[in-house]
Amino acid sequence: MDNRLVPVKGYPDLARDLKTNVIVNINKEKAERRRVARESLIRDKQELEQVKSDVKEIKALLHKLLENGSNG
Protein backbone atom coordinates (compact mmCIF):
# COMPACT_ATOMS: atom_id res chain seq x y z
CA MET A 1 0.00 0.00 0.00
CA ASP A 2 1.18 3.51 -0.83
CA ASN A 3 2.66 5.26 2.23
CA ARG A 4 0.14 8.08 1.92
CA LEU A 5 -2.78 5.63 2.11
CA VAL A 6 -4.11 4.84 5.58
CA PRO A 7 -6.57 1.99 6.10
CA VAL A 8 -10.10 3.04 7.09
CA LYS A 9 -10.99 1.39 10.40
CA GLY A 10 -13.72 -1.22 9.96
CA TYR A 11 -13.47 -1.19 6.15
CA PRO A 12 -10.68 -3.49 4.94
CA ASP A 13 -11.16 -2.57 1.27
CA LEU A 14 -10.93 1.19 1.83
CA ALA A 15 -8.08 3.57 2.55
CA ARG A 16 -7.77 7.33 2.95
CA ASP A 17 -5.30 9.20 0.78
CA LEU A 18 -3.58 11.55 3.22
CA LYS A 19 -2.62 14.01 0.49
CA THR A 20 -6.12 14.49 -0.96
CA ASN A 21 -8.19 13.20 1.98
CA VAL A 22 -10.15 11.02 -0.51
CA ILE A 23 -11.39 7.54 0.39
CA VAL A 24 -10.24 4.99 -2.21
CA ASN A 25 -11.10 1.36 -2.78
CA ILE A 26 -7.87 -0.58 -2.57
CA ASN A 27 -9.45 -3.91 -3.56
CA LYS A 28 -9.01 -3.58 -7.32
CA GLU A 29 -10.93 -6.79 -8.11
CA LYS A 30 -14.04 -5.70 -6.18
CA ALA A 31 -13.81 -2.20 -7.62
CA GLU A 32 -13.67 -3.60 -11.17
CA ARG A 33 -16.62 -5.92 -10.54
CA ARG A 34 -18.62 -2.99 -9.18
CA ARG A 35 -17.73 -0.84 -12.20
CA VAL A 36 -18.79 -3.59 -14.61
CA ALA A 37 -22.04 -4.15 -12.69
CA ARG A 38 -22.79 -0.40 -12.70
CA GLU A 39 -22.16 -0.17 -16.45
CA SER A 40 -24.41 -3.17 -17.02
CA LEU A 41 -27.17 -1.57 -14.96
CA ILE A 42 -26.85 1.67 -16.96
CA ARG A 43 -27.07 -0.28 -20.24
CA ASP A 44 -30.11 -2.20 -18.96
CA LYS A 45 -31.86 1.05 -17.98
CA GLN A 46 -31.10 2.58 -21.38
CA GLU A 47 -32.42 -0.53 -23.13
CA LEU A 48 -35.61 -0.43 -21.04
CA GLU A 49 -36.14 3.24 -21.91
CA GLN A 50 -35.66 2.39 -25.61
CA VAL A 51 -38.22 -0.42 -25.38
CA LYS A 52 -40.68 1.95 -23.66
CA SER A 53 -40.13 4.49 -26.42
CA ASP A 54 -40.63 1.85 -29.11
CA VAL A 55 -43.85 0.62 -27.51
CA LYS A 56 -45.14 4.19 -27.27
CA GLU A 57 -44.37 4.71 -30.97
CA ILE A 58 -46.04 1.42 -31.94
CA LYS A 59 -49.15 2.36 -29.96
CA ALA A 60 -49.33 5.73 -31.71
CA LEU A 61 -49.01 4.05 -35.10
CA LEU A 62 -51.74 1.53 -34.22
CA HIS A 63 -54.07 4.32 -33.13
CA LYS A 64 -53.38 6.11 -36.39
CA LEU A 65 -54.08 2.95 -38.40
CA LEU A 66 -57.32 2.36 -36.52
CA GLU A 67 -58.45 5.94 -37.09
CA ASN A 68 -57.66 5.72 -40.80
CA GLY A 69 -59.41 2.34 -41.05
CA SER A 70 -62.63 3.65 -39.54
CA ASN A 71 -62.59 6.76 -41.78
CA GLY A 72 -62.07 4.92 -45.05
Backbone atoms as SQL, in Angstrom:
CREATE TABLE atoms (id INTEGER PRIMARY KEY, chain TEXT, resi INTEGER, resn TEXT, atom TEXT, x REAL, y REAL, z REAL);
INSERT INTO atoms VALUES
  (1, 'A', 1, 'MET', 'N', 0.853, -1.184, 0.000),
  (2, 'A', 1, 'MET', 'CA', 0.000, 0.000, 0.000),
  (3, 'A', 1, 'MET', 'C', 0.890, 1.236, 0.000),
  (4, 'A', 2, 'ASP', 'N', 0.471, 2.236, -0.745),
  (5, 'A', 2, 'ASP', 'CA', 1.180, 3.511, -0.830),
  (6, 'A', 2, 'ASP', 'C', 1.311, 4.097, 0.576),
  (7, 'A', 3, 'ASN', 'N', 2.440, 4.737, 0.884),
  (8, 'A', 3, 'ASN', 'CA', 2.660, 5.261, 2.232),
  (9, 'A', 3, 'ASN', 'C', 1.742, 6.430, 2.578),
  (10, 'A', 4, 'ARG', 'N', 1.081, 6.999, 1.588),
  (11, 'A', 4, 'ARG', 'CA', 0.143, 8.078, 1.916),
  (12, 'A', 4, 'ARG', 'C', -1.288, 7.565, 2.033),
  (13, 'A', 5, 'LEU', 'N', -1.467, 6.238, 1.919),
  (14, 'A', 5, 'LEU', 'CA', -2.784, 5.632, 2.114),
  (15, 'A', 5, 'LEU', 'C', -2.854, 5.013, 3.498),
  (16, 'A', 6, 'VAL', 'N', -3.912, 5.363, 4.229),
  (17, 'A', 6, 'VAL', 'CA', -4.105, 4.843, 5.577),
  (18, 'A', 6, 'VAL', 'C', -5.397, 4.046, 5.579),
  (19, 'A', 7, 'PRO', 'N', -5.353, 2.797, 6.080),
  (20, 'A', 7, 'PRO', 'CA', -6.575, 1.986, 6.103),
  (21, 'A', 7, 'PRO', 'C', -7.694, 2.677, 6.886),
  (22, 'A', 8, 'VAL', 'N', -8.928, 2.494, 6.396),
  (23, 'A', 8, 'VAL', 'CA', -10.096, 3.036, 7.089),
  (24, 'A', 8, 'VAL', 'C', -10.566, 1.973, 8.079),
  (25, 'A', 9, 'LYS', 'N', -10.630, 2.326, 9.344),
  (26, 'A', 9, 'LYS', 'CA', -10.993, 1.389, 10.403),
  (27, 'A', 9, 'LYS', 'C', -12.374, 0.792, 10.130),
  (28, 'A', 10, 'GLY', 'N', -12.443, -0.532, 10.157),
  (29, 'A', 10, 'GLY', 'CA', -13.716, -1.219, 9.965),
  (30, 'A', 10, 'GLY', 'C', -14.060, -1.485, 8.500),
  (31, 'A', 11, 'TYR', 'N', -13.226, -1.009, 7.587),
  (32, 'A', 11, 'TYR', 'CA', -13.467, -1.190, 6.151),
  (33, 'A', 11, 'TYR', 'C', -12.167, -1.657, 5.489),
  (34, 'A', 12, 'PRO', 'N', -11.959, -2.981, 5.434),
  (35, 'A', 12, 'PRO', 'CA', -10.683, -3.494, 4.945),
  (36, 'A', 12, 'PRO', 'C', -10.376, -3.175, 3.479),
  (37, 'A', 13, 'ASP', 'N', -11.387, -2.864, 2.689),
  (38, 'A', 13, 'ASP', 'CA', -11.161, -2.567, 1.274),
  (39, 'A', 13, 'ASP', 'C', -10.962, -1.086, 0.994),
  (40, 'A', 14, 'LEU', 'N', -11.037, -0.247, 2.037),
  (41, 'A', 14, 'LEU', 'CA', -10.934, 1.195, 1.832),
  (42, 'A', 14, 'LEU', 'C', -9.719, 1.776, 2.542),
  (43, 'A', 15, 'ALA', 'N', -9.195, 2.842, 1.940),
  (44, 'A', 15, 'ALA', 'CA', -8.082, 3.571, 2.554),
  (45, 'A', 15, 'ALA', 'C', -8.262, 5.059, 2.259),
  (46, 'A', 16, 'ARG', 'N', -7.717, 5.884, 3.140),
  (47, 'A', 16, 'ARG', 'CA', -7.769, 7.328, 2.950),
  (48, 'A', 16, 'ARG', 'C', -6.431, 7.807, 2.411),
  (49, 'A', 17, 'ASP', 'N', -6.509, 8.582, 1.343),
  (50, 'A', 17, 'ASP', 'CA', -5.305, 9.199, 0.781),
  (51, 'A', 17, 'ASP', 'C', -5.018, 10.443, 1.617),
  (52, 'A', 18, 'LEU', 'N', -3.892, 10.445, 2.313),
  (53, 'A', 18, 'LEU', 'CA', -3.579, 11.547, 3.224),
  (54, 'A', 18, 'LEU', 'C', -3.323, 12.858, 2.491),
  (55, 'A', 19, 'LYS', 'N', -2.900, 12.788, 1.249),
  (56, 'A', 19, 'LYS', 'CA', -2.617, 14.010, 0.492),
  (57, 'A', 19, 'LYS', 'C', -3.911, 14.702, 0.056),
  (58, 'A', 20, 'THR', 'N', -4.881, 13.913, -0.436),
  (59, 'A', 20, 'THR', 'CA', -6.125, 14.494, -0.963),
  (60, 'A', 20, 'THR', 'C', -7.306, 14.333, -0.018),
  (61, 'A', 21, 'ASN', 'N', -7.145, 13.492, 1.010),
  (62, 'A', 21, 'ASN', 'CA', -8.190, 13.195, 1.983),
  (63, 'A', 21, 'ASN', 'C', -9.357, 12.400, 1.360),
  (64, 'A', 22, 'VAL', 'N', -9.128, 11.795, 0.195),
  (65, 'A', 22, 'VAL', 'CA', -10.146, 11.024, -0.508),
  (66, 'A', 22, 'VAL', 'C', -10.109, 9.578, -0.028),
  (67, 'A', 23, 'ILE', 'N', -11.298, 8.963, 0.076),
  (68, 'A', 23, 'ILE', 'CA', -11.390, 7.542, 0.391),
  (69, 'A', 23, 'ILE', 'C', -11.299, 6.778, -0.930),
  (70, 'A', 24, 'VAL', 'N', -10.407, 5.781, -0.989),
  (71, 'A', 24, 'VAL', 'CA', -10.241, 4.993, -2.205),
  (72, 'A', 24, 'VAL', 'C', -10.439, 3.515, -1.892),
  (73, 'A', 25, 'ASN', 'N', -10.942, 2.800, -2.898),
  (74, 'A', 25, 'ASN', 'CA', -11.099, 1.365, -2.781),
  (75, 'A', 25, 'ASN', 'C', -9.775, 0.729, -3.187),
  (76, 'A', 26, 'ILE', 'N', -9.163, 0.020, -2.277),
  (77, 'A', 26, 'ILE', 'CA', -7.866, -0.578, -2.566),
  (78, 'A', 26, 'ILE', 'C', -7.997, -2.028, -3.034),
  (79, 'A', 27, 'ASN', 'N', -9.213, -2.563, -3.046),
  (80, 'A', 27, 'ASN', 'CA', -9.449, -3.907, -3.563),
  (81, 'A', 27, 'ASN', 'C', -9.822, -3.754, -5.034),
  (82, 'A', 28, 'LYS', 'N', -8.826, -3.841, -5.888),
  (83, 'A', 28, 'LYS', 'CA', -9.012, -3.576, -7.324),
  (84, 'A', 28, 'LYS', 'C', -10.015, -4.539, -7.955),
  (85, 'A', 29, 'GLU', 'N', -10.012, -5.809, -7.535),
  (86, 'A', 29, 'GLU', 'CA', -10.933, -6.793, -8.106),
  (87, 'A', 29, 'GLU', 'C', -12.391, -6.425, -7.802),
  (88, 'A', 30, 'LYS', 'N', -12.674, -6.089, -6.550),
  (89, 'A', 30, 'LYS', 'CA', -14.036, -5.700, -6.177),
  (90, 'A', 30, 'LYS', 'C', -14.444, -4.402, -6.867),
  (91, 'A', 31, 'ALA', 'N', -13.516, -3.477, -6.966),
  (92, 'A', 31, 'ALA', 'CA', -13.809, -2.198, -7.616),
  (93, 'A', 31, 'ALA', 'C', -14.143, -2.425, -9.089),
  (94, 'A', 32, 'GLU', 'N', -13.411, -3.298, -9.756),
  (95, 'A', 32, 'GLU', 'CA', -13.667, -3.596, -11.172),
  (96, 'A', 32, 'GLU', 'C', -15.016, -4.290, -11.343),
  (97, 'A', 33, 'ARG', 'N', -15.317, -5.243, -10.468),
  (98, 'A', 33, 'ARG', 'CA', -16.623, -5.923, -10.545),
  (99, 'A', 33, 'ARG', 'C', -17.756, -4.927, -10.352),
  (100, 'A', 34, 'ARG', 'N', -17.586, -4.002, -9.427),
  (101, 'A', 34, 'ARG', 'CA', -18.618, -2.993, -9.179),
  (102, 'A', 34, 'ARG', 'C', -18.784, -2.081, -10.392),
  (103, 'A', 35, 'ARG', 'N', -17.664, -1.693, -11.020),
  (104, 'A', 35, 'ARG', 'CA', -17.727, -0.839, -12.204),
  (105, 'A', 35, 'ARG', 'C', -18.461, -1.545, -13.341),
  (106, 'A', 36, 'VAL', 'N', -18.147, -2.811, -13.555),
  (107, 'A', 36, 'VAL', 'CA', -18.788, -3.594, -14.614),
  (108, 'A', 36, 'VAL', 'C', -20.285, -3.734, -14.321),
  (109, 'A', 37, 'ALA', 'N', -20.639, -4.009, -13.063),
  (110, 'A', 37, 'ALA', 'CA', -22.044, -4.154, -12.686),
  (111, 'A', 37, 'ALA', 'C', -22.794, -2.837, -12.884),
  (112, 'A', 38, 'ARG', 'N', -22.154, -1.717, -12.535),
  (113, 'A', 38, 'ARG', 'CA', -22.786, -0.402, -12.700),
  (114, 'A', 38, 'ARG', 'C', -23.008, -0.094, -14.177),
  (115, 'A', 39, 'GLU', 'N', -22.012, -0.397, -15.011),
  (116, 'A', 39, 'GLU', 'CA', -22.160, -0.171, -16.450),
  (117, 'A', 39, 'GLU', 'C', -23.269, -1.038, -17.037),
  (118, 'A', 40, 'SER', 'N', -23.363, -2.266, -16.559),
  (119, 'A', 40, 'SER', 'CA', -24.411, -3.173, -17.022),
  (120, 'A', 40, 'SER', 'C', -25.791, -2.639, -16.629),
  (121, 'A', 41, 'LEU', 'N', -25.896, -2.132, -15.422),
  (122, 'A', 41, 'LEU', 'CA', -27.169, -1.570, -14.963),
  (123, 'A', 41, 'LEU', 'C', -27.554, -0.355, -15.803),
  (124, 'A', 42, 'ILE', 'N', -26.594, 0.486, -16.125),
  (125, 'A', 42, 'ILE', 'CA', -26.850, 1.666, -16.957),
  (126, 'A', 42, 'ILE', 'C', -27.330, 1.230, -18.340),
  (127, 'A', 43, 'ARG', 'N', -26.657, 0.230, -18.923),
  (128, 'A', 43, 'ARG', 'CA', -27.074, -0.276, -20.241),
  (129, 'A', 43, 'ARG', 'C', -28.477, -0.852, -20.185),
  (130, 'A', 44, 'ASP', 'N', -28.777, -1.610, -19.114),
  (131, 'A', 44, 'ASP', 'CA', -30.108, -2.196, -18.958),
  (132, 'A', 44, 'ASP', 'C', -31.182, -1.111, -18.863),
  (133, 'A', 45, 'LYS', 'N', -30.900, -0.053, -18.113),
  (134, 'A', 45, 'LYS', 'CA', -31.862, 1.045, -17.980),
  (135, 'A', 45, 'LYS', 'C', -32.075, 1.745, -19.316),
  (136, 'A', 46, 'GLN', 'N', -30.981, 1.949, -20.065),
  (137, 'A', 46, 'GLN', 'CA', -31.101, 2.581, -21.378),
  (138, 'A', 46, 'GLN', 'C', -31.915, 1.705, -22.323),
  (139, 'A', 47, 'GLU', 'N', -31.681, 0.395, -22.272),
  (140, 'A', 47, 'GLU', 'CA', -32.421, -0.528, -23.129),
  (141, 'A', 47, 'GLU', 'C', -33.903, -0.514, -22.766),
  (142, 'A', 48, 'LEU', 'N', -34.220, -0.485, -21.488),
  (143, 'A', 48, 'LEU', 'CA', -35.607, -0.430, -21.041),
  (144, 'A', 48, 'LEU', 'C', -36.276, 0.854, -21.531),
  (145, 'A', 49, 'GLU', 'N', -35.577, 1.971, -21.439),
  (146, 'A', 49, 'GLU', 'CA', -36.137, 3.235, -21.914),
  (147, 'A', 49, 'GLU', 'C', -36.379, 3.186, -23.422),
  (148, 'A', 50, 'GLN', 'N', -35.481, 2.531, -24.165),
  (149, 'A', 50, 'GLN', 'CA', -35.657, 2.392, -25.611),
  (150, 'A', 50, 'GLN', 'C', -36.883, 1.528, -25.915),
  (151, 'A', 51, 'VAL', 'N', -37.060, 0.453, -25.182),
  (152, 'A', 51, 'VAL', 'CA', -38.223, -0.417, -25.378),
  (153, 'A', 51, 'VAL', 'C', -39.502, 0.359, -25.072),
  (154, 'A', 52, 'LYS', 'N', -39.502, 1.138, -23.997),
  (155, 'A', 52, 'LYS', 'CA', -40.675, 1.954, -23.665),
  (156, 'A', 52, 'LYS', 'C', -40.992, 2.925, -24.791),
  (157, 'A', 53, 'SER', 'N', -39.953, 3.550, -25.323),
  (158, 'A', 53, 'SER', 'CA', -40.131, 4.492, -26.416),
  (159, 'A', 53, 'SER', 'C', -40.685, 3.785, -27.651),
  (160, 'A', 54, 'ASP', 'N', -40.157, 2.613, -27.954),
  (161, 'A', 54, 'ASP', 'CA', -40.627, 1.847, -29.108),
  (162, 'A', 54, 'ASP', 'C', -42.093, 1.450, -28.954),
  (163, 'A', 55, 'VAL', 'N', -42.460, 1.008, -27.765),
  (164, 'A', 55, 'VAL', 'CA', -43.853, 0.615, -27.510),
  (165, 'A', 55, 'VAL', 'C', -44.771, 1.827, -27.660),
  (166, 'A', 56, 'LYS', 'N', -44.353, 2.968, -27.153),
  (167, 'A', 56, 'LYS', 'CA', -45.142, 4.191, -27.274),
  (168, 'A', 56, 'LYS', 'C', -45.352, 4.542, -28.748),
  (169, 'A', 57, 'GLU', 'N', -44.285, 4.420, -29.539),
  (170, 'A', 57, 'GLU', 'CA', -44.369, 4.713, -30.966),
  (171, 'A', 57, 'GLU', 'C', -45.298, 3.711, -31.675),
  (172, 'A', 58, 'ILE', 'N', -45.177, 2.453, -31.338),
  (173, 'A', 58, 'ILE', 'CA', -46.039, 1.419, -31.941),
  (174, 'A', 58, 'ILE', 'C', -47.505, 1.685, -31.593),
  (175, 'A', 59, 'LYS', 'N', -47.765, 2.058, -30.358),
  (176, 'A', 59, 'LYS', 'CA', -49.146, 2.364, -29.955),
  (177, 'A', 59, 'LYS', 'C', -49.698, 3.536, -30.750),
  (178, 'A', 60, 'ALA', 'N', -48.887, 4.557, -30.945),
  (179, 'A', 60, 'ALA', 'CA', -49.328, 5.727, -31.707),
  (180, 'A', 60, 'ALA', 'C', -49.634, 5.329, -33.150),
  (181, 'A', 61, 'LEU', 'N', -48.783, 4.507, -33.731),
  (182, 'A', 61, 'LEU', 'CA', -49.010, 4.052, -35.104),
  (183, 'A', 61, 'LEU', 'C', -50.281, 3.203, -35.197),
  (184, 'A', 62, 'LEU', 'N', -50.516, 2.348, -34.221),
  (185, 'A', 62, 'LEU', 'CA', -51.736, 1.531, -34.216),
  (186, 'A', 62, 'LEU', 'C', -52.982, 2.404, -34.121),
  (187, 'A', 63, 'HIS', 'N', -52.929, 3.405, -33.257),
  (188, 'A', 63, 'HIS', 'CA', -54.070, 4.318, -33.128),
  (189, 'A', 63, 'HIS', 'C', -54.332, 5.024, -34.453),
  (190, 'A', 64, 'LYS', 'N', -53.257, 5.432, -35.098),
  (191, 'A', 64, 'LYS', 'CA', -53.381, 6.110, -36.388),
  (192, 'A', 64, 'LYS', 'C', -53.994, 5.170, -37.425),
  (193, 'A', 65, 'LEU', 'N', -53.543, 3.934, -37.463),
  (194, 'A', 65, 'LEU', 'CA', -54.085, 2.953, -38.401),
  (195, 'A', 65, 'LEU', 'C', -55.569, 2.699, -38.137),
  (196, 'A', 66, 'LEU', 'N', -55.917, 2.593, -36.865),
  (197, 'A', 66, 'LEU', 'CA', -57.319, 2.358, -36.523),
  (198, 'A', 66, 'LEU', 'C', -58.199, 3.545, -36.894),
  (199, 'A', 67, 'GLU', 'N', -57.690, 4.754, -36.694),
  (200, 'A', 67, 'GLU', 'CA', -58.449, 5.937, -37.089),
  (201, 'A', 67, 'GLU', 'C', -58.645, 5.983, -38.608),
  (202, 'A', 68, 'ASN', 'N', -57.580, 5.718, -39.339),
  (203, 'A', 68, 'ASN', 'CA', -57.664, 5.718, -40.801),
  (204, 'A', 68, 'ASN', 'C', -58.560, 4.608, -41.317),
  (205, 'A', 69, 'GLY', 'N', -58.560, 3.470, -40.668),
  (206, 'A', 69, 'GLY', 'CA', -59.410, 2.345, -41.055),
  (207, 'A', 69, 'GLY', 'C', -60.880, 2.639, -40.858),
  (208, 'A', 70, 'SER', 'N', -61.220, 3.357, -39.805),
  (209, 'A', 70, 'SER', 'CA', -62.625, 3.647, -39.535),
  (210, 'A', 70, 'SER', 'C', -63.124, 4.819, -40.380),
  (211, 'A', 71, 'ASN', 'N', -62.201, 5.619, -40.938),
  (212, 'A', 71, 'ASN', 'CA', -62.588, 6.759, -41.779),
  (213, 'A', 71, 'ASN', 'C', -62.700, 6.352, -43.248),
  (214, 'A', 72, 'GLY', 'N', -62.114, 5.249, -43.640),
  (215, 'A', 72, 'GLY', 'CA', -62.067, 4.924, -45.053),
  (216, 'A', 72, 'GLY', 'C', -62.893, 3.747, -45.337);
